[in-house]
Amino acid sequence: MNSRRAFLVWGIAVLAYVLAVVQRSTLGVSGIDAQERFVVSAAVLSTLAVVQIAVYAALQIPVGIALDRFGPRRLVLCGAVLLVVGQAVVAVSPTIGPAIVGRVLVGAGDAMTFISVIRLLPMWFSGRILPQISQWTGNLGQVGQVLSAFPFALLLHTTGWTTAYGVAAAAGTVGLVLAFLFVRNGPVPVRTGAIPLPHSWGGALRTFRHAVRRPGTQLGFWSHYVTQSSGTVFSLLWGVPMLRGLGYTPTEAAGFLTVIVVTGFVAGPVLGVLCARYPLRRSNLVLGCVALLAAVWTAVLLWPGQPPTWLLVLLVVAMGIGGPGSLIGFDFARSFNPVGALGSANGLVNVGGFLAAFVMMFLVGTLLDVAARATGQTVFAWANFRIALTVQYVVVGFGVLMLLHARRRTRRVLHTEEGIRVGPLWVALVARVRKRGVQ
């Protein structure tokens, strides 16, 4: 555990995740190109992303069960194959129909990658380093978003659709080969070691049912739901069209997406340290991320006329914090489930943010078309986005209510089973201040 080989396996697995993010986010920087290539409306264009995310979310639970049955190595390899094939199909698609099929395959392959890498971590690492490695996994994976924002976008606009998507598929093939050569389930035989896998599908399903019933798993689901969805909607589809509608060039729009990733690199380790130091206050960190996102989005949408660049930078910084904030959901899953159930628990948690994201993606696309007809402006005009993006308040607001409910149940279980009582944050802060005053 925590050996040099562990870091090698982790590094190759993270590379596989980086390449999965590349394939996932290529559509985010080619949305306008896709609309011109396939000659479709904003609502139909959103179908490309919505189908991909819907498949991703729908497969999280089956993939989680399969993880507990077969281990992460097989799922990483299977996911890499589907990603390569999916991008190759998109590359040669002349119409929207085959492209949708390709994005379905991309969504399926993507669904297998991240939670498989997360499931791999406790097989190779232990102790206080584990939350840090988890945060670094999520943050390093977002390098794929930078690769799609710059090298892929450059290829797209200089060599064309088919070449750009073909190169993305070829890069995925390299990742597939490296994962086949280096990624292994653990330093000991997985069925006889400290992290056993169920010997049957029935056992895996029982493991899943137990994971679903745990309030801590549900807390992780809603934590992921409320923190990741806004940034996912922005990065995967509507961010670049929104910024183009505000008058920014493709290069400038890609720069905004890069700020999200860079912010994650800074915020992720900080959140990891805070989670390790204050494990009973992780939900407050989640709610803090949501409050920041809500405040900045409100300022952007209510700003008279076009919002200034500094405010948009603050917006992408907030979304960059929300990304690593969503990883706290997996920390809840790890804390409140036995290691043998982490595949199922992580799969369920990972549904959260993407479920919210694909609902918002579809609603934003639909409202953009409705607003364009009402205002008489082009679909991607800022006035239309100002209306369409308000759906976030409904979707995320519902998630916050459910998170608070799950937190109450989780704290009740902690008190009943372990005798740990977690009071309100303000009570803890007042007690700390009084203690320092006495000293």
C-alpha positions as CSV (number, residue, x, y, z in Angstrom):
1,M,0.0,0.0,0.0
2,N,1.2,3.6,-0.8
3,S,4.1,2.1,-2.7
4,R,5.9,3.3,-5.9
5,R,3.9,0.8,-7.9
6,A,0.7,2.1,-6.4
7,F,1.6,5.6,-7.7
8,L,2.4,4.1,-11.2
9,V,-0.9,2.3,-11.4
10,W,-2.7,5.4,-10.1
11,G,-0.9,7.6,-12.7
12,I,-1.9,5.4,-15.7
13,A,-5.5,5.1,-14.3
14,V,-5.6,8.9,-14.1
15,L,-4.4,9.2,-17.7
16,A,-7.3,7.0,-18.7
17,Y,-9.6,9.3,-16.9
18,V,-8.0,12.4,-18.5
19,L,-8.6,10.9,-21.9
20,A,-12.2,10.1,-21.0
21,V,-12.7,13.7,-20.0
22,V,-11.2,14.8,-23.4
23,Q,-13.8,12.6,-25.2
24,R,-16.6,13.8,-22.9
25,S,-15.9,17.5,-23.3
26,T,-15.0,17.8,-27.0
27,L,-18.7,18.6,-27.7
28,G,-18.5,21.6,-25.3
29,V,-16.0,23.4,-27.6
30,S,-17.6,22.3,-30.8
31,G,-21.3,23.1,-30.1
32,I,-21.5,25.9,-32.7
33,D,-19.6,23.8,-35.2
34,A,-22.0,20.9,-34.6
35,Q,-25.0,23.1,-35.2
36,E,-23.5,24.3,-38.5
37,R,-22.4,20.7,-39.6
38,F,-25.7,19.1,-38.8
39,V,-28.0,22.1,-39.4
40,V,-30.1,21.7,-36.2
41,S,-31.8,23.8,-33.6
42,A,-30.5,24.5,-30.1
43,A,-33.0,21.9,-28.6
44,V,-31.8,19.3,-31.1
45,L,-28.2,20.2,-30.5
46,S,-28.8,19.8,-26.7
47,T,-29.8,16.2,-27.5
48,L,-26.2,15.3,-28.4
49,A,-25.1,16.3,-24.9
50,V,-28.2,15.2,-23.1
51,V,-28.1,11.7,-24.5
52,Q,-24.5,11.4,-23.6
53,I,-25.1,12.5,-20.0
54,A,-28.3,10.5,-19.7
55,V,-26.4,7.3,-20.7
56,Y,-23.6,8.2,-18.3
57,A,-26.0,8.7,-15.4
58,A,-28.2,5.7,-16.2
59,L,-25.2,3.4,-16.3
60,Q,-23.6,4.5,-13.0
61,I,-25.6,2.0,-10.9
62,P,-25.1,-1.0,-13.2
63,V,-21.4,-0.1,-13.5
64,G,-21.1,0.3,-9.8
65,I,-22.6,-3.2,-9.3
66,A,-20.2,-4.6,-11.9
67,L,-17.3,-2.9,-10.2
68,D,-18.1,-4.8,-7.0
69,R,-18.4,-7.9,-9.0
70,F,-15.4,-7.8,-11.3
71,G,-13.1,-5.0,-10.1
72,P,-12.0,-1.7,-11.7
73,R,-9.4,-3.0,-14.2
74,R,-11.9,-4.7,-16.5
75,L,-14.2,-1.7,-16.4
76,V,-11.4,0.8,-17.2
77,L,-10.5,-1.2,-20.3
78,C,-14.1,-1.7,-21.4
79,G,-14.7,2.0,-21.0
80,A,-11.7,2.9,-23.0
81,V,-12.8,0.7,-25.9
82,L,-16.3,2.3,-26.0
83,L,-14.8,5.8,-25.8
84,V,-12.5,5.2,-28.8
85,V,-15.3,3.6,-30.9
86,G,-17.8,6.4,-30.0
87,Q,-15.4,9.2,-31.0
88,A,-14.6,7.4,-34.2
89,V,-18.3,7.3,-35.1
90,V,-18.8,11.0,-34.3
91,A,-15.8,11.8,-36.5
92,V,-17.3,10.3,-39.6
93,S,-21.0,11.1,-38.9
94,P,-22.5,13.1,-41.8
95,T,-25.8,13.7,-39.9
96,I,-27.1,14.1,-36.4
97,G,-28.4,10.5,-36.1
98,P,-25.1,8.6,-36.2
99,A,-23.5,11.4,-34.1
100,I,-26.0,10.7,-31.4
101,V,-25.1,7.0,-31.5
102,G,-21.5,7.9,-31.2
103,R,-22.1,10.1,-28.2
104,V,-24.2,7.3,-26.6
105,L,-21.0,5.1,-26.8
106,V,-18.9,8.0,-25.4
107,G,-21.3,8.3,-22.5
108,A,-21.2,4.6,-21.8
109,G,-17.4,4.5,-21.9
110,D,-17.2,7.6,-19.7
111,A,-19.6,6.1,-17.2
112,M,-17.1,3.2,-16.6
113,T,-14.0,5.3,-16.1
114,F,-14.1,7.7,-13.2
115,I,-15.8,5.5,-10.6
116,S,-13.5,2.6,-11.6
117,V,-10.5,4.8,-10.9
118,I,-12.0,6.0,-7.6
119,R,-12.7,2.3,-6.7
120,L,-9.1,1.5,-7.5
121,L,-7.7,3.9,-4.9
122,P,-8.4,2.0,-1.6
123,M,-6.9,-1.0,-3.3
124,W,-3.5,0.7,-3.5
125,F,-3.6,3.5,-0.8
126,S,-4.6,3.8,2.8
127,G,-4.5,6.3,5.7
128,R,-4.8,10.1,5.6
129,I,-3.4,10.2,2.0
130,L,-6.6,8.7,0.6
131,P,-8.8,11.8,0.6
132,Q,-5.9,13.8,-0.9
133,I,-5.4,11.2,-3.7
134,S,-9.1,11.2,-4.3
135,Q,-9.1,15.0,-4.8
136,W,-6.0,14.9,-7.0
137,T,-7.7,12.2,-9.2
138,G,-10.6,14.5,-9.8
139,N,-8.5,17.5,-10.4
140,L,-5.9,15.9,-12.7
141,G,-8.8,14.4,-14.7
142,Q,-9.9,17.9,-15.6
143,V,-6.7,18.4,-17.6
144,G,-8.7,16.7,-20.3
145,Q,-11.0,19.7,-20.4
146,V,-8.0,21.9,-21.1
147,L,-6.8,19.5,-23.9
148,S,-10.3,19.8,-25.5
149,A,-10.4,23.6,-25.0
150,F,-7.1,24.3,-26.8
151,P,-5.4,21.5,-28.8
152,F,-8.7,19.9,-29.8
153,A,-10.3,23.3,-30.6
154,L,-7.3,24.3,-32.6
155,L,-7.4,21.0,-34.6
156,L,-11.2,21.5,-35.1
157,H,-10.8,25.0,-36.6
158,T,-7.8,24.3,-38.7
159,T,-8.2,20.7,-40.0
160,G,-11.9,20.2,-39.7
161,W,-14.4,18.0,-37.8
162,T,-13.4,14.5,-39.0
163,T,-9.7,15.0,-38.4
164,A,-10.1,16.5,-34.9
165,Y,-12.4,13.8,-33.7
166,G,-10.3,11.2,-35.3
167,V,-7.2,12.4,-33.4
168,A,-9.2,12.3,-30.2
169,A,-10.1,8.7,-30.8
170,A,-6.5,7.8,-31.6
171,A,-5.4,9.4,-28.3
172,G,-7.9,7.2,-26.5
173,T,-6.4,4.2,-28.2
174,V,-3.0,5.0,-26.6
175,G,-4.6,5.3,-23.2
176,L,-6.3,1.9,-23.7
177,V,-3.0,0.2,-24.4
178,L,-1.3,1.7,-21.4
179,A,-4.2,0.8,-19.1
180,F,-4.0,-2.8,-20.4
181,L,-0.3,-3.0,-19.6
182,F,-0.2,-1.3,-16.2
183,V,-3.5,-1.0,-14.4
184,R,-4.2,-3.8,-11.9
185,N,-6.8,-4.3,-9.2
186,G,-4.5,-4.4,-6.2
187,P,-1.3,-5.6,-4.7
188,V,-3.0,-8.8,-3.6
189,P,-5.4,-11.2,-5.4
190,V,-8.7,-9.3,-5.3
191,R,-10.9,-12.3,-4.2
192,T,-8.7,-13.4,-1.4
193,G,-7.2,-10.1,-0.2
194,A,-8.4,-7.5,2.2
195,I,-10.8,-6.1,-0.5
196,P,-12.9,-9.1,-1.6
197,L,-15.4,-8.9,-4.5
198,P,-18.8,-10.7,-4.4
199,H,-18.7,-14.2,-6.1
200,S,-22.0,-13.7,-7.8
201,W,-24.4,-11.1,-9.3
202,G,-26.8,-11.9,-6.5
203,G,-24.1,-10.9,-3.9
204,A,-23.3,-7.8,-5.9
205,L,-27.0,-6.8,-6.0
206,R,-27.3,-7.3,-2.2
207,T,-24.2,-5.1,-1.7
208,F,-25.9,-2.4,-3.9
209,R,-29.1,-2.5,-1.9
210,H,-27.3,-2.1,1.4
211,A,-25.3,0.9,-0.1
212,V,-28.5,2.6,-1.3
213,R,-30.2,2.3,2.1
214,R,-27.3,4.0,3.9
215,P,-28.1,7.7,4.6
216,G,-24.4,8.5,4.2
217,T,-24.6,7.2,0.6
218,Q,-27.6,9.4,0.0
219,L,-25.8,12.4,1.5
220,G,-23.0,11.8,-1.0
221,F,-25.5,11.6,-3.9
222,W,-27.1,15.0,-3.1
223,S,-23.7,16.6,-2.4
224,H,-22.6,15.6,-5.9
225,Y,-25.9,16.7,-7.3
226,V,-25.8,20.3,-6.0
227,T,-22.1,21.0,-6.6
228,Q,-21.1,19.5,-9.9
229,S,-24.1,20.1,-12.2
230,S,-23.7,23.8,-12.9
231,G,-20.1,23.5,-14.0
232,T,-20.9,20.4,-16.1
233,V,-23.7,22.2,-18.0
234,F,-21.3,25.1,-18.6
235,S,-18.3,23.0,-19.6
236,L,-19.9,20.3,-21.7
237,L,-22.3,22.3,-23.8
238,W,-23.7,25.8,-23.0
239,G,-20.6,27.7,-21.7
240,V,-18.9,28.4,-25.0
241,P,-22.2,29.4,-26.9
242,M,-23.0,31.7,-23.9
243,L,-19.6,33.3,-24.0
244,R,-19.8,33.6,-27.8
245,G,-23.2,35.3,-27.4
246,L,-21.5,37.8,-25.1
247,G,-19.0,38.6,-27.8
248,Y,-16.0,36.6,-26.8
249,T,-13.8,34.8,-29.4
250,P,-13.4,31.0,-29.4
251,T,-9.9,31.4,-27.9
252,E,-11.2,33.6,-25.1
253,A,-14.1,31.2,-24.4
254,A,-11.6,28.4,-24.1
255,G,-9.6,30.5,-21.7
256,F,-12.6,30.7,-19.4
257,L,-12.9,26.9,-19.4
258,T,-9.2,26.7,-18.5
259,V,-9.8,28.9,-15.5
260,I,-12.3,26.3,-14.2
261,V,-9.6,23.6,-14.3
262,V,-6.8,25.8,-12.8
263,T,-9.1,26.8,-10.0
264,G,-9.8,23.1,-9.3
265,F,-6.1,22.4,-8.9
266,V,-5.9,25.1,-6.2
267,A,-9.2,24.4,-4.5
268,G,-9.1,20.6,-4.6
269,P,-6.1,20.0,-2.3
270,V,-7.5,22.7,0.1
271,L,-10.9,20.9,0.3
272,G,-9.1,17.6,0.7
273,V,-7.2,18.9,3.7
274,L,-10.3,20.4,5.2
275,C,-12.2,17.1,4.7
276,A,-9.5,15.2,6.5
277,R,-9.2,17.7,9.3
278,Y,-13.0,18.4,9.8
279,P,-14.8,15.2,8.7
280,L,-17.9,16.1,10.6
281,R,-18.2,19.4,8.7
282,R,-17.9,18.2,5.2
283,S,-21.6,19.0,4.4
284,N,-20.9,22.6,5.4
285,L,-18.2,22.7,2.8
286,V,-20.7,21.4,0.2
287,L,-23.3,24.0,1.2
288,G,-20.6,26.7,1.1
289,C,-19.8,25.8,-2.5
290,V,-23.5,25.9,-3.5
291,A,-23.9,29.3,-1.8
292,L,-21.0,30.7,-3.7
293,L,-22.3,29.4,-7.0
294,A,-25.8,30.8,-6.3
295,A,-24.5,34.3,-5.4
296,V,-22.2,34.6,-8.4
297,W,-24.8,33.3,-10.9
298,T,-27.4,35.7,-9.5
299,A,-25.0,38.6,-9.9
300,V,-24.3,37.6,-13.5
301,L,-27.9,37.1,-14.5
302,L,-29.2,40.2,-12.9
303,W,-26.3,42.5,-14.1
304,P,-27.8,45.3,-16.2
305,G,-26.7,44.7,-19.8
306,Q,-23.7,42.6,-20.5
307,P,-21.9,41.3,-17.3
308,P,-18.2,42.5,-17.1
309,T,-15.3,40.2,-17.7
310,W,-14.2,40.2,-14.1
311,L,-17.6,38.9,-12.9
312,L,-17.5,36.1,-15.5
313,V,-14.0,35.2,-14.3
314,L,-15.5,35.0,-10.8
315,L,-18.2,32.8,-12.1
316,V,-15.8,30.2,-13.6
317,V,-13.7,30.4,-10.4
318,A,-16.9,29.5,-8.4
319,M,-17.6,26.6,-10.8
320,G,-13.9,25.5,-10.5
321,I,-14.5,25.3,-6.7
322,G,-17.7,23.4,-7.2
323,G,-16.0,20.6,-9.2
324,P,-13.7,19.4,-6.4
325,G,-16.5,20.2,-4.0
326,S,-18.5,17.5,-5.7
327,L,-15.8,14.9,-4.8
328,I,-16.8,15.3,-1.2
329,G,-19.7,13.1,-2.1
330,F,-17.4,10.2,-2.8
331,D,-15.7,10.9,0.6
332,F,-19.1,10.4,2.2
333,A,-19.6,7.2,0.3
334,R,-16.1,6.0,1.5
335,S,-16.9,6.9,5.1
336,F,-20.3,5.3,5.4
337,N,-19.8,2.1,3.4
338,P,-17.6,-1.0,3.8
339,V,-14.8,-1.1,1.3
340,G,-16.4,-4.0,-0.6
341,A,-19.5,-1.8,-1.4
342,L,-17.6,1.2,-2.7
343,G,-18.3,0.4,-6.3
344,S,-22.0,0.5,-5.8
345,A,-21.9,3.5,-3.5
346,N,-19.6,5.5,-5.8
347,G,-21.8,4.7,-8.8
348,L,-24.9,6.0,-6.9
349,V,-23.1,9.1,-5.8
350,N,-21.8,9.8,-9.4
351,V,-25.4,9.7,-10.7
352,G,-26.2,12.9,-8.7
353,G,-24.4,15.6,-10.5
354,F,-24.9,14.2,-14.0
355,L,-28.6,13.6,-13.4
356,A,-29.0,17.3,-12.5
357,A,-26.8,18.3,-15.4
358,F,-28.7,16.5,-18.2
359,V,-32.0,17.8,-16.9
360,M,-30.6,21.3,-16.9
361,M,-28.9,20.9,-20.4
362,F,-32.2,19.9,-22.0
363,L,-34.2,22.6,-20.3
364,V,-31.7,25.3,-21.2
365,G,-31.8,24.2,-24.9
366,T,-35.6,24.2,-24.9
367,L,-35.8,27.6,-23.2
368,L,-33.3,29.1,-25.6
369,D,-35.5,28.2,-28.6
370,V,-38.6,29.5,-26.8
371,A,-36.8,32.8,-25.8
372,A,-35.4,33.3,-29.3
373,R,-38.9,33.1,-30.8
374,A,-40.2,35.5,-28.1
375,T,-37.3,38.1,-28.4
376,G,-36.7,37.7,-32.1
377,Q,-32.9,37.5,-31.5
378,T,-30.5,34.8,-32.5
379,V,-30.6,31.7,-30.4
380,F,-27.3,32.3,-28.6
381,A,-28.0,35.9,-27.7
382,W,-27.3,36.8,-24.1
383,A,-30.9,37.9,-23.5
384,N,-32.0,34.3,-24.2
385,F,-29.3,32.8,-22.0
386,R,-30.3,35.1,-19.2
387,I,-33.8,33.5,-19.2
388,A,-32.8,29.9,-19.9
389,L,-30.1,29.6,-17.2
390,T,-32.6,30.4,-14.4
391,V,-33.6,26.7,-14.5
392,Q,-30.5,26.1,-12.3
393,Y,-32.3,27.6,-9.3
394,V,-35.1,25.1,-9.5
395,V,-33.0,22.0,-10.1
396,V,-30.2,22.8,-7.6
397,G,-32.7,24.2,-5.0
398,F,-34.5,20.9,-4.9
399,G,-31.1,19.2,-4.4
400,V,-30.3,21.4,-1.4
401,L,-33.5,20.5,0.3
402,M,-32.8,16.8,-0.2
403,L,-29.2,17.2,1.0
404,L,-30.4,18.7,4.3
405,H,-32.8,15.9,4.7
406,A,-30.1,13.3,4.1
407,R,-27.8,15.1,6.5
408,R,-30.3,14.9,9.3
409,R,-30.7,11.2,8.8
410,T,-26.9,10.6,8.6
411,R,-26.3,12.5,11.8
412,R,-29.1,10.6,13.5
413,V,-27.3,7.3,12.5
414,L,-24.0,8.6,13.7
415,H,-25.5,9.4,17.1
416,T,-27.3,6.1,17.4
417,E,-24.5,3.8,16.2
418,E,-21.3,5.6,17.3
419,G,-22.5,8.1,20.0
420,I,-21.3,11.1,17.9
421,R,-23.6,14.1,18.1
422,V,-23.0,16.8,15.4
423,G,-24.6,20.1,16.3
424,P,-25.2,23.1,14.1
425,L,-22.1,24.8,12.7
426,W,-22.7,28.1,14.5
427,V,-22.8,26.3,17.8
428,A,-19.4,24.7,17.1
429,L,-18.0,28.1,16.1
430,V,-19.3,29.8,19.2
431,A,-17.8,27.0,21.4
432,R,-14.5,27.3,19.7
433,V,-14.4,31.1,20.2
434,R,-15.3,30.7,23.9
435,K,-12.6,28.1,24.4
436,R,-10.0,30.4,22.9
437,G,-11.2,33.2,25.1
438,V,-10.8,31.1,28.2
439,Q,-7.2,30.1,27.1
